[in-house]
Every structure is written in structure tokens, then in C-alpha cells.
Amino acid sequence: MPQLNNNLIDKKVILYFTQNPYPGKTGTHKRCLTIINAFQQLGCRITFLSHAEYGPYSWDQESLRYFEEKKVTVVLYHTSQADTIFAEQAQSKNPDVLNLKYHCPPGLAALFKKTYDSLEPNVVFIFYAYSSGLLHAINTSECLTVLESIDLVSLSSMLQQQLLPRLGPPPYDPRCVNPVVVSEDFFQQAPPAANSLEFKLYDLYNYTIAVSQREAGIIAKNTRKTKVEYVPITCSVSSATNSYVSNPVFIAADNPFNVQAYLYLASRVVPILLQLNPQFELQVIGEITQKLIPTDGVNFKGFVPDLSDLYASACCAACPIIGGTGMSVKALEAMAHGVPVVVLRNSTQESLVRHGIDGFVANDAKEFACYVALLYNDRALCAKMGAAARQMVMQNFSDAVVVQKLANILSRCNESGMNKSTSRIRVLYDISVLGLSVDHNAARTGIFRVVEHV
């Protein structure tokens, strides 16, 4: 941990993330918790604004107690009927993932402004570019603005739009999968690019954080104002002693890319492994199993709150992601637990695995099965590669990296002229707030503008 600079202590931060990140069911949730912990290590006071109701990631009393104990102030936005109507109308007119009106209804904007005005923060930290409409409900010349991009959301959306029609509705059965869906070159046949609007939104911020070096380069190449910082996804390194006595694991959050990865494993890789060893079994862990149909050689474990014991005994982890953005959180997590990883080479996501050192990078299903079999049958090799994986994460992807990067960003807070450029703007559109929310008086605030730097 870097030595605290007195200029950083007691900095006030407003952090906005749509979902309840506790207890960290997805990689993004864990990233949010890591960012909060890093700010606290730097002596900052955090106000966390989020949606009270957000599907499976809504807030509950246990989560509120967790943040109360951490001395994080939580401000929850409750959707009003008027805001619901506003968002539905906005989405019907423009279903694009970067529709700022949909992601920033008037009641939410008013609550954000009210929180900002009362707190007078030094830093505004927002997750995802599609939440950028909030930025224009406040005076950004008075604070440092930081966007946590997580991934290129417009590119991720386009990749999903390619995939979802081919997947069809759940449950997903590997015995009936369309062969095109589990082709290694599925996304290479018509590779999409990120929407230019996304780069304009990045330029609204003083800093844009990218979690992969590849995406940091893309953002830097396509923006003019924002300063791009590569801050990788990090993970706490486990000190547990690995036995490597259990079957391989596939651990996945519920998203289309992981559904595709499961179908690839179950329909193309596991059958080869069963031919090599009829006793082979792949453990599949995560809430995603509720949407999947098992097949021979697959054992569903469901959601497991604490994966430590599974990782401590697993011989290796399978991560055959064909497409996606950002970086593979599950590969990183497995390596932090001393587990070698087999990944599939693809052109859309950055790989952490060093082939032959801490895991293997396969080009196709046959190679993937051969590498898993090699680790399955050689637990000494598992231990050697697992130790290398743990050491790599410790050196390059520990939580201390995030603390240091945020310290560097926060040190710019007091620099004069940091936000001078925000005074020159072009109006993209006005949103009338007056009278739209009958349930929350605070929402009736007149007009705010969505703008861009020029």
C-alpha cells in the first residue's frame, strides 16, 4: 500500500453503480468492491449511489449492513412510476445500449444532483459509459470525474446481438446446439467495432479507466480529452495449499458469452475427454446452471458463495470464452488461487495465460481437450503451473495495483485548471424534468442538459 498523502485523506467521493455489488457474484461486482476498498485505503470518504431495485442484484438488509460496517454511506434510488414510463418511452425510441435517457431518468438525475450538492465531493466516480447522463446533472468543473469503463459496452452489446439470436431461449441443451454457435471463429466472421458515441462519452471525463491494455489502447486512439489509465482487474491471492485432487472446474456468471462457453465445452470438449477417460467429470459452478441442461461428463454445482475450497482442490480451470470484452475475471481468479487455466484463443478478449507456463492457450476443441487431459493426468504439472500462476497474479494483478493507480489519479484533484475544458460544451439534448415524477418532489427540478466537450 502506498504511503498516504495528506492531500488525499478525507477526499469525498461519490461512486455510482446501478447494482448492489455485495457479495460479489460477478466480476464487475467484485471490481466495484475493490474500488471502494482502494478509496478507503487512501483515506477517502465514500457515498455510494445505486438503484434500490435492480432485478437479481437489488439491495437487501445484509448488503446495507455490510456497507454500514465499512462506513460507506449508501444512497438508494427508488424508481417512480413516472421514471419507469420515461425510461420505457426512451427505450422504445432508441434501444441502443448507450441511450442516456433510458439510463438516466429524471428522478435519478435529481437524486444524483441533490447528493452531489449536499456532499460537494472532490471526485465523481461512475461505472459504465451508459451512465454518463448523470454527469450533466452536476457542475463538473468543481470536481475530478472518473469513468470506470469495465469494457467497451457498445462493442459488448454488438457481440451479444450477434450471439443471442443464435442461442435462442433457455434452457440451453448442448445436445441440440447449433454448430455455428460453438465455432471458434463465430465472432471473427463479421467482427463489430465500438460505437463512436461511446468515445465521445469518455471525453466527458477527466479520466477513463480501462481494465485491459488492449481496450486502453483503443480508447486512447479514439478520444481527445480524457486521460486513459490502464487499471487491470485484480484479485486477492490465496495462501491456501492446493491438493489438485479434484476434477476441473468451469465457473461462470450468467451472461451469453458464458452460455456459449458451456455449450462449447459440453458439446465439443467433454466428449473427447470422455473418450480418453470414461470417468472424466467437469464441475460447472454458478447461477448460470439454472439455464443449462447437463450432459454426460458434467456435474452442476450451482452458485457457491465461497469458491476457496473448490479452487483448493481443483486440478485446473476451463475458460473457453469465444468472445467478450475486457478481461477474463474467472481466469484471473483461478490463477490467484494457484489453479492452472486452459483458455481458448480469441480476438476479442485479452488473455492472461502464458502458454506452457501457468496454463495453456488452445486453438480448437481438440487442443483444448488435450490440454485439460494433460493437467488431469499430471497433478505435479498442475502444481508447477499453479504456483507460476499464483506468482504472476501476485506480481501484476494484486489489489495494491488499484490503490496505487487511484492514488495517482487523486493526486490530480488539487491541480488548477483540471476541469477548465468543461466550460466549453455543445448541447446534445435537453431533458425536461418538471412534473415528470409525481412521487418524489426532489425530482421536479426543471431542465438539465446532456452535453459534450468541444
C-alpha positions as CSV (number, residue, x, y, z in Angstrom):
1,M,0.0,0.0,0.0
2,P,1.4,3.4,-0.9
3,Q,2.1,5.9,1.9
4,L,-0.9,8.2,2.4
5,N,-0.5,11.7,1.1
6,N,-2.1,14.2,3.4
7,N,-3.8,15.8,0.4
8,L,-5.7,12.5,-0.3
9,I,-7.0,12.0,3.2
10,D,-10.7,12.9,3.7
11,K,-11.3,13.3,0.0
12,K,-15.0,12.9,-0.6
13,V,-16.1,10.5,-3.4
14,I,-19.5,9.9,-4.9
15,L,-19.5,6.5,-6.6
16,Y,-22.3,5.4,-8.8
17,F,-23.0,1.9,-9.8
18,T,-26.5,0.6,-10.8
19,Q,-26.4,-2.6,-8.9
20,N,-25.8,-4.0,-5.4
21,P,-22.3,-5.4,-5.7
22,Y,-22.4,-7.4,-2.5
23,P,-21.5,-10.3,-2.0
24,G,-19.7,-10.1,-5.4
25,K,-21.5,-12.6,-7.7
26,T,-19.9,-11.2,-10.9
27,G,-16.6,-9.9,-11.9
28,T,-18.0,-6.3,-12.1
29,H,-19.4,-6.6,-8.6
30,K,-16.0,-7.7,-7.3
31,R,-14.4,-4.8,-9.2
32,C,-16.8,-2.4,-7.5
33,L,-15.9,-3.7,-4.1
34,T,-12.2,-3.5,-4.9
35,I,-12.5,0.2,-6.0
36,I,-14.4,1.0,-2.8
37,N,-11.7,-0.7,-0.6
38,A,-9.0,1.1,-2.5
39,F,-10.6,4.5,-1.9
40,Q,-10.9,3.7,1.7
41,Q,-7.3,2.6,2.0
42,L,-6.4,6.1,0.6
43,G,-8.4,7.7,3.4
44,C,-11.4,8.8,1.3
45,R,-15.0,9.1,2.4
46,I,-17.4,7.3,0.1
47,T,-21.0,8.0,-0.8
48,F,-22.4,5.1,-2.9
49,L,-25.4,5.9,-5.0
50,S,-27.2,2.9,-6.5
51,H,-30.6,1.5,-7.6
52,A,-32.7,0.0,-4.8
53,E,-34.4,-2.4,-7.1
54,Y,-32.3,-4.0,-9.8
55,G,-33.5,-7.4,-10.7
56,P,-31.4,-10.2,-9.1
57,Y,-28.9,-7.6,-7.8
58,S,-31.3,-5.5,-5.7
59,W,-30.4,-4.2,-2.3
60,D,-31.2,-6.1,0.9
61,Q,-30.6,-5.6,4.6
62,E,-27.5,-7.8,4.7
63,S,-25.8,-5.7,2.0
64,L,-26.8,-2.5,3.7
65,R,-25.2,-3.7,6.9
66,Y,-22.0,-4.7,5.1
67,F,-21.5,-1.2,3.8
68,E,-22.6,0.4,7.1
69,E,-19.9,-1.6,8.9
70,K,-17.4,-0.3,6.3
71,K,-18.6,3.2,7.0
72,V,-19.8,3.7,3.4
73,T,-22.8,5.9,3.0
74,V,-25.4,4.3,0.7
75,V,-28.0,6.4,-1.1
76,L,-30.6,4.3,-2.9
77,Y,-32.7,5.5,-5.8
78,H,-36.3,4.1,-5.8
79,T,-37.8,4.1,-9.3
80,S,-41.1,6.1,-9.5
81,Q,-43.9,5.3,-11.9
82,A,-43.1,8.5,-13.8
83,D,-39.5,7.5,-14.2
84,T,-40.5,4.0,-15.3
85,I,-42.7,5.5,-18.0
86,F,-40.0,7.9,-19.0
87,A,-37.4,5.1,-19.4
88,E,-39.8,2.8,-21.3
89,Q,-40.6,5.6,-23.8
90,A,-36.9,6.4,-24.2
91,Q,-36.0,2.8,-24.8
92,S,-38.8,2.3,-27.3
93,K,-37.5,5.3,-29.3
94,N,-33.8,4.2,-29.0
95,P,-33.0,0.6,-27.9
96,D,-29.2,1.3,-28.1
97,V,-27.2,0.4,-25.0
98,L,-25.8,4.0,-24.9
99,N,-29.2,5.6,-24.7
100,L,-28.5,8.1,-21.9
101,K,-32.2,9.0,-21.4
102,Y,-33.0,5.4,-20.6
103,H,-30.2,5.0,-18.1
104,C,-30.7,8.4,-16.6
105,P,-34.4,9.1,-15.9
106,P,-35.2,12.5,-14.3
107,G,-35.8,11.1,-10.7
108,L,-32.3,9.5,-10.7
109,A,-30.7,12.6,-12.1
110,A,-32.4,14.8,-9.5
111,L,-31.2,12.4,-6.6
112,F,-27.7,12.4,-8.0
113,K,-27.7,16.2,-8.2
114,K,-29.1,16.6,-4.7
115,T,-26.5,14.2,-3.3
116,Y,-23.7,16.0,-5.1
117,D,-24.9,19.4,-4.0
118,S,-25.1,18.3,-0.3
119,L,-21.8,16.5,-0.3
120,E,-19.6,18.8,-2.6
121,P,-17.3,15.8,-3.5
122,N,-13.8,16.0,-4.7
123,V,-14.3,13.0,-7.0
124,V,-17.3,11.6,-9.0
125,F,-16.6,8.0,-10.0
126,I,-19.1,6.4,-12.4
127,F,-19.3,2.8,-13.7
128,Y,-20.1,2.3,-17.4
129,A,-20.3,4.8,-20.1
130,Y,-24.1,4.5,-20.4
131,S,-24.5,6.1,-17.0
132,S,-22.8,9.3,-18.3
133,G,-26.1,11.2,-18.4
134,L,-25.7,11.7,-14.6
135,L,-22.6,13.7,-15.1
136,H,-24.5,16.5,-16.7
137,A,-26.9,17.0,-13.8
138,I,-24.0,18.5,-11.9
139,N,-21.3,21.1,-12.2
140,T,-18.3,19.0,-13.3
141,S,-15.9,22.0,-13.1
142,E,-15.8,21.6,-9.4
143,C,-14.6,18.0,-9.1
144,L,-12.5,15.3,-10.7
145,T,-14.5,13.0,-12.9
146,V,-13.6,9.3,-13.4
147,L,-15.3,6.7,-15.6
148,E,-14.7,3.0,-14.8
149,S,-15.4,1.6,-18.3
150,I,-15.3,-2.1,-17.3
151,D,-15.5,-2.9,-21.1
152,L,-16.4,-1.3,-24.4
153,V,-20.1,-1.5,-23.7
154,S,-21.2,-0.8,-27.3
155,L,-18.9,-3.5,-28.6
156,S,-20.0,-5.9,-26.0
157,S,-23.6,-5.2,-26.9
158,M,-22.9,-5.8,-30.6
159,L,-21.2,-9.1,-29.8
160,Q,-24.3,-10.1,-27.8
161,Q,-26.6,-9.1,-30.6
162,Q,-24.7,-11.4,-32.9
163,L,-24.9,-14.3,-30.4
164,L,-28.3,-14.1,-28.7
165,P,-30.5,-14.9,-31.8
166,R,-28.4,-18.0,-32.4
167,L,-28.6,-19.1,-28.8
168,G,-32.3,-18.8,-28.6
169,P,-34.2,-19.0,-25.3
170,P,-33.1,-21.1,-22.3
171,P,-32.7,-23.8,-21.2
172,Y,-29.6,-24.4,-23.3
173,D,-29.1,-28.0,-24.3
174,P,-25.6,-28.9,-25.6
175,R,-27.1,-31.9,-27.4
176,C,-29.2,-29.6,-29.6
177,V,-26.8,-26.7,-30.1
178,N,-26.3,-25.0,-33.5
179,P,-22.8,-25.9,-34.6
180,V,-22.2,-22.3,-35.7
181,V,-22.7,-21.1,-32.1
182,V,-19.8,-23.2,-30.9
183,S,-17.4,-22.5,-33.7
184,E,-14.1,-20.9,-32.6
185,D,-14.4,-18.2,-35.3
186,F,-18.0,-17.3,-34.5
187,F,-17.2,-13.6,-33.9
188,Q,-14.5,-13.4,-36.5
189,Q,-16.9,-13.9,-39.4
190,A,-18.3,-10.3,-39.0
191,P,-16.2,-8.5,-36.3
192,P,-18.0,-5.4,-35.0
193,A,-16.5,-2.2,-33.7
194,A,-17.3,0.1,-30.8
195,N,-19.8,2.9,-31.4
196,S,-18.2,6.3,-31.9
197,L,-20.7,7.8,-29.4
198,E,-19.0,5.8,-26.7
199,F,-15.7,7.5,-27.2
200,K,-17.5,10.9,-27.1
201,L,-18.9,9.9,-23.7
202,Y,-15.4,9.0,-22.5
203,D,-14.3,12.5,-23.4
204,L,-16.7,13.9,-20.8
205,Y,-14.4,12.6,-18.0
206,N,-11.0,13.7,-16.8
207,Y,-10.0,10.1,-16.5
208,T,-11.3,6.9,-18.2
209,I,-10.2,3.6,-16.6
210,A,-9.7,0.6,-18.9
211,V,-9.3,-2.9,-17.4
212,S,-7.3,-4.3,-20.3
213,Q,-4.3,-2.9,-22.2
214,R,-6.0,-3.7,-25.5
215,E,-9.0,-1.6,-24.7
216,A,-6.9,1.2,-23.1
217,G,-5.2,1.5,-26.5
218,I,-8.5,1.6,-28.4
219,I,-9.9,4.2,-26.1
220,A,-6.8,6.4,-26.2
221,K,-6.7,6.2,-30.0
222,N,-10.3,7.3,-30.4
223,T,-10.6,10.1,-27.7
224,R,-9.3,13.6,-27.5
225,K,-9.9,14.9,-23.9
226,T,-9.9,12.1,-21.4
227,K,-6.7,10.7,-19.9
228,V,-6.8,6.9,-20.2
229,E,-5.5,4.8,-17.3
230,Y,-5.0,1.0,-17.6
231,V,-6.1,-0.4,-14.2
232,P,-6.4,-4.1,-14.5
233,I,-8.9,-6.3,-12.8
234,T,-7.2,-7.5,-9.7
235,C,-7.7,-10.4,-7.2
236,S,-6.5,-11.3,-3.7
237,V,-4.0,-14.1,-3.9
238,S,-5.0,-17.1,-1.9
239,S,-2.5,-18.6,0.5
240,A,-4.3,-22.0,0.7
241,T,-2.4,-25.2,0.0
242,N,-3.7,-26.7,-3.2
243,S,-4.2,-30.5,-3.4
244,Y,-5.1,-30.7,-7.2
245,V,-7.1,-33.9,-6.4
246,S,-10.5,-32.9,-7.8
247,N,-12.0,-32.6,-11.3
248,P,-11.6,-29.5,-13.5
249,V,-13.9,-26.6,-12.9
250,F,-15.8,-24.2,-15.1
251,I,-17.0,-21.2,-13.1
252,A,-19.3,-18.7,-14.8
253,A,-21.6,-15.8,-14.1
254,D,-24.9,-15.6,-16.0
255,N,-24.1,-14.0,-19.4
256,P,-24.4,-15.1,-23.0
257,F,-20.7,-15.5,-23.5
258,N,-20.5,-18.0,-20.7
259,V,-23.6,-19.8,-22.0
260,Q,-21.7,-20.1,-25.3
261,A,-18.6,-21.3,-23.5
262,Y,-20.6,-24.0,-21.6
263,L,-22.1,-25.3,-24.9
264,Y,-18.7,-25.4,-26.4
265,L,-17.3,-27.4,-23.5
266,A,-20.3,-29.8,-23.2
267,S,-20.8,-30.4,-26.9
268,R,-17.2,-30.4,-28.3
269,V,-14.6,-30.8,-25.5
270,V,-16.1,-33.1,-22.9
271,P,-17.0,-35.8,-25.4
272,I,-13.3,-36.0,-26.4
273,L,-12.3,-36.2,-22.7
274,L,-14.8,-39.0,-22.1
275,Q,-13.3,-41.0,-24.9
276,L,-9.9,-40.6,-23.2
277,N,-11.2,-41.3,-19.8
278,P,-14.8,-42.5,-19.2
279,Q,-14.6,-41.3,-15.6
280,F,-13.9,-37.7,-16.5
281,E,-16.2,-35.1,-15.0
282,L,-16.3,-31.3,-15.3
283,Q,-17.7,-29.3,-12.4
284,V,-19.8,-26.4,-13.5
285,I,-20.4,-23.7,-10.9
286,G,-22.6,-20.6,-10.8
287,E,-26.1,-19.4,-11.1
288,I,-25.8,-19.9,-14.8
289,T,-26.5,-23.6,-14.3
290,Q,-30.2,-22.7,-13.8
291,K,-30.4,-22.0,-17.5
292,L,-28.3,-25.0,-18.7
293,I,-29.0,-28.7,-19.3
294,P,-26.3,-31.1,-18.1
295,T,-24.9,-33.9,-20.2
296,D,-22.6,-36.8,-19.7
297,G,-19.3,-35.9,-18.0
298,V,-20.8,-32.7,-16.5
299,N,-21.7,-32.1,-12.8
300,F,-23.7,-29.0,-11.9
301,K,-22.8,-27.4,-8.5
302,G,-25.0,-24.2,-8.8
303,F,-24.0,-21.0,-7.1
304,V,-21.3,-21.4,-4.4
305,P,-20.8,-18.3,-2.2
306,D,-17.2,-19.1,-1.3
307,L,-15.1,-20.8,-4.0
308,S,-12.0,-21.2,-1.9
309,D,-12.4,-24.9,-1.2
310,L,-13.3,-25.7,-4.9
311,Y,-10.2,-23.9,-6.1
312,A,-8.0,-25.5,-3.5
313,S,-8.8,-29.0,-4.7
314,A,-9.4,-28.4,-8.5
315,C,-6.7,-29.7,-10.9
316,C,-7.4,-27.0,-13.4
317,A,-10.0,-24.5,-14.6
318,A,-11.5,-24.4,-18.1
319,C,-12.3,-20.9,-19.6
320,P,-13.2,-21.4,-23.3
321,I,-14.6,-17.9,-23.9
322,I,-15.1,-17.5,-27.7
323,G,-16.0,-13.8,-27.5
324,G,-16.2,-11.0,-25.0
325,T,-14.7,-7.7,-23.9
326,G,-12.5,-6.6,-21.0
327,M,-10.5,-9.4,-19.5
328,S,-11.4,-12.8,-18.1
329,V,-12.1,-12.4,-14.4
330,K,-12.6,-16.1,-13.8
331,A,-9.2,-16.9,-15.4
332,L,-7.6,-14.4,-13.1
333,E,-9.5,-15.6,-10.1
334,A,-8.5,-19.2,-10.7
335,M,-4.8,-18.3,-11.2
336,A,-4.9,-16.2,-8.0
337,H,-5.9,-19.4,-6.2
338,G,-3.0,-21.3,-7.7
339,V,-5.0,-23.2,-10.3
340,P,-3.7,-23.5,-13.9
341,V,-6.1,-22.4,-16.6
342,V,-6.9,-23.6,-20.1
343,V,-8.3,-20.9,-22.3
344,L,-9.4,-20.6,-25.9
345,R,-7.6,-18.2,-28.2
346,N,-9.9,-15.4,-29.4
347,S,-9.6,-12.0,-30.9
348,T,-12.0,-10.1,-28.7
349,Q,-10.7,-10.6,-25.1
350,E,-7.3,-10.1,-23.5
351,S,-5.7,-13.4,-22.2
352,L,-3.7,-13.5,-19.0
353,V,-2.4,-17.1,-19.5
354,R,1.2,-17.6,-20.5
355,H,1.1,-20.7,-22.7
356,G,3.0,-23.6,-21.1
357,I,3.9,-21.6,-18.0
358,D,0.8,-21.1,-15.9
359,G,-1.7,-22.7,-18.3
360,F,-2.5,-23.4,-21.9
361,V,-3.9,-21.5,-24.8
362,A,-5.9,-23.8,-27.2
363,N,-6.7,-23.1,-30.8
364,D,-9.6,-25.5,-31.1
365,A,-11.7,-28.1,-29.2
366,K,-9.3,-30.9,-29.8
367,E,-6.3,-28.9,-28.4
368,F,-8.5,-27.7,-25.5
369,A,-9.4,-31.3,-24.6
370,C,-5.7,-32.4,-24.9
371,Y,-4.5,-29.7,-22.5
372,V,-7.2,-30.4,-20.0
373,A,-6.4,-34.1,-20.2
374,L,-2.7,-33.3,-19.7
375,L,-3.4,-31.5,-16.5
376,Y,-6.0,-34.0,-15.4
377,N,-3.5,-36.8,-15.6
378,D,-0.4,-35.0,-14.2
379,R,-1.1,-33.4,-10.9
380,A,2.6,-32.5,-10.5
381,L,2.3,-30.4,-13.6
382,C,-0.8,-28.8,-12.1
383,A,1.2,-27.8,-9.0
384,K,4.1,-26.4,-11.1
385,M,1.8,-24.3,-13.3
386,G,-0.5,-23.3,-10.4
387,A,2.5,-21.9,-8.5
388,A,3.6,-19.9,-11.5
389,A,0.0,-18.6,-11.9
390,R,-0.2,-17.5,-8.3
391,Q,3.1,-15.7,-8.5
392,M,2.1,-13.9,-11.8
393,V,-1.1,-12.6,-10.2
394,M,0.8,-11.6,-7.0
395,Q,3.3,-9.5,-9.1
396,N,0.9,-8.0,-11.6
397,F,-2.7,-8.1,-10.5
398,S,-2.8,-7.6,-6.7
399,D,-5.3,-5.1,-5.2
400,A,-2.3,-2.9,-4.4
401,V,-2.2,-2.0,-8.1
402,V,-5.6,-0.4,-7.9
403,V,-4.7,1.5,-4.8
404,Q,-1.6,2.9,-6.4
405,K,-3.4,3.8,-9.6
406,L,-6.2,5.6,-7.8
407,A,-3.7,7.4,-5.6
408,N,-2.0,8.8,-8.8
409,I,-5.4,9.9,-10.1
410,L,-6.5,11.5,-6.8
411,S,-3.2,13.4,-6.6
412,R,-4.6,15.5,-9.6
413,C,-7.6,16.7,-7.6
414,N,-5.9,19.9,-6.5
415,E,-4.3,20.8,-9.8
416,S,-5.7,24.1,-11.0
417,G,-7.4,24.0,-14.4
418,M,-8.1,20.3,-14.2
419,N,-11.7,20.9,-15.4
420,K,-11.3,24.1,-17.3
421,S,-12.3,22.4,-20.6
422,T,-15.7,21.5,-19.2
423,S,-16.8,25.2,-19.6
424,R,-16.8,24.7,-23.4
425,I,-19.6,22.3,-24.3
426,R,-22.1,21.5,-27.0
427,V,-25.7,20.6,-26.1
428,L,-26.7,17.2,-27.3
429,Y,-30.2,17.4,-25.9
430,D,-32.3,18.8,-23.1
431,I,-34.4,16.7,-20.7
432,S,-37.3,18.3,-19.1
433,V,-37.7,17.2,-15.5
434,L,-40.5,19.4,-14.3
435,G,-43.6,17.4,-13.4
436,L,-42.3,14.0,-14.6
437,S,-42.0,12.5,-11.1
438,V,-45.1,12.8,-9.0
439,D,-43.7,10.5,-6.3
440,H,-40.5,12.4,-5.5
441,N,-40.6,16.2,-5.0
442,A,-36.8,16.3,-5.4
443,A,-37.2,15.1,-9.0
444,R,-39.1,18.3,-10.0
445,T,-36.0,20.3,-10.8
446,G,-36.7,21.9,-14.2
447,I,-34.3,21.1,-17.0
448,F,-30.8,19.6,-17.2
449,R,-28.7,19.2,-20.3
450,V,-26.7,16.4,-21.8
451,V,-23.6,17.9,-23.5
452,E,-20.2,17.0,-24.9
453,H,-16.9,18.8,-24.8
454,V,-15.8,20.7,-27.8
